[in-house]
Amino acid sequence: MTIKHPAEFVLAGGLGNLENRAMKPRDITANGDGVSRRKFLGTTLVGSAALLAGGLNSLVPRSLSAAAPSFIEATIPELQALMSSGALTSVQLTTRYLHRIARFNPLLHAVIETNPDALAIAATLDAERQSGQLRGPLHGIPILVKDNLATADKMQTTAGSLALVGSIVPSDSVVVNRLRAAGAVILGKANLSEWANFRGNAPFNGWSARGGFTRDPYLLSFDPCGSSSGSAVAAAANLCAATVGTETDGSVVCPSGNNLNVGLKPTVGLVSQDGIIPIAHSQDTAGPMCRTVTDVAIMLGVMQSPFGPVSGQNVPSDYMQFLQLGSLKGARIGIDKRYFSHAFGGENDLVKVAKQGLDAMRSLGATLVPTDTGNPFKQNFKFYNDEFTVLLYEFKVQIAQYLAGLSNTTMHTLADLIAFDIAHCEEEMKYFGQEVFELAEQTSGDLNDPVYLSARADNLTFARTNGIDAALRKDRLDAIVAPTYSFASSLPAVAGYPNLSIPVGLTPEGKPAGLWMYSGFLKEPTLLALAYDLEQAIKPRTQPQFLGSVPPEPPDAGICATLTAAATAKLVNGRAQISHHIGTGKPFIQ
């Protein structure tokens, strides 16, 4: 395979035929052309039947339908109203997002490539709208998906790695299929931490060999977090209407928190994993990442595709019905104070903003209750080591299963990926190695291995039975909250429970901050309701101002000069030991 320079892949397809002129000033003002998101907040919501019948228009004031066709900061219902009124077409909207990508992506590196067929797809959807045919609530809406969701089109699906460039997926992932069925324009692929942050001990988030370094549009030097970095940045910077990310531990909620987005990591089993490059099926899930709770609720309704533990459960087809003012009144919200401390990942400046969110919840009638979900640092970091061990064992097996479905590739096993990175070290391992790959390769490849089964069972007991479930029951809680960018993502990730990132505001320096809110099995309706009430009260959304400057490129790690085929990391008795938090990438304080 001939490997091109990574820059040749960025924005491949589609933008070459577009004008690359600067946007007009009105295109980047907060409420340009009279479309005010805040004026829309609090509008009465409708059920799923109305949504699928084009009833999104009823969510928007009549005066908005006649407004000039702005799209900056517009929600999905607002965009639908503009298109329904004839003030905006999907082709126009798609073109404008492509222009914004062309303008801002050289700085942000949020998008790996755009879809060369995006405008043709938009034109087809416009024609269907004119004939009275609407596919669903996303009809004509441009969406970016993370580059680990398979798309059976002219785009690549690579997890950001050069190793999978040119490979052909057998079909769309189920999530992408559902997006298309609901009328979405798949605008392109979002950048990510390569291999969803599961290749090596990267000292940063948001880099891939294909996409480069993702930058936070609020404060360019701030960690965009990972692994769904590009999805979060693209939503925050208005490069699309909404995005899809994936999470194994923290990869939706952490970048959402660090980019002032609403991001939902659903219950594992609510959204299909089929066609998504895996880490571990026991924890993997795709999730929506948007600017508002309303858009997350719409996206979740489209994306849900139950399997496994959720099969046969009575799940709502419409999550909009739960977005009601007053939802926080009488709610009991658990506070595990350890996650507000530095030792458990709490950042002082972010915690101060998070506490403002807690004060707002209290003022809206919620009762804040001290709770204890367990100390994950006990027994020499056993909880985190068990989680890492589980992920390593599953990855070796499940990545081989995924690769077996591809064509036009020589990558069939994890060993092949390791060999590729060695052969292409300068492109792939200039900044960090592949220690995680090496550890996974050392596992038995047997998911009946007693080491794996023991680690998984102990993890579930800690996070689910004695952790979240026990706290919810003992303290009669509706949800538990923690500050963003802390270590609190791991408990709901391991338990397979939903976790929602809720923006609160910016620090004086300009860092986005907020709260993560999690609860029990299939409690998405509760989380969305509580988050909506808070959002309407504090109105946290502000456009990014691209403050600060891009940090210098990290130094060459020197790996390639001394590279050998021998693994540099070793399992101990089949188990892994970890020194940093999987969700944030931050080192533990020993």
Secondary structure, DSSP 8 states (H G I E B T S, - for coil): -----GGGTTTBTTGGGS------GGGGSTTGGG--HHHHTT-----HHHHHTTGGGGGS-HHHHTS----TT--HHHHHHHHHHTS--HHHHHHHHHHHHHHHHHHH--EEEE-TTHHHHHHHHHHHHHTT---STTTT-EEEEETTB--SSSS---TT-GGGTT-B-SS--HHHHHHHHTT-EEEEEE--SHHHH-SS--SSSSEETTTEE---SSBTTS---SSSHHHHHHHHTTSSSEEEEEESSSTTHHHHHTTT-EEEE--TTSS--TTB--S-TTT-EEEEEESSHHHHHHHHHHH----GGGTT----S-SGGG--TTTTTT-EEEE-GGGGSGGGT--HHHHHHHHHHHHHHHHTT-EEEE-----TTHHHHHHHHHHHHHHHHHHHHHHHHHHHT-BS-S--SHHHHHHHHHHTHHHHSSS---HHHHHHHHS-S-TT-HHHHHHHHHHHIIIIIIIIHHHHHHTT-SEEEEETTSSTTHHHHHHT--EEEEEEEE-TT--EEEEEEE-STT-HHHHHHHHHHHHHHH--------BS----------TGGG--SS-S---BTTB---SB-TTT--B---
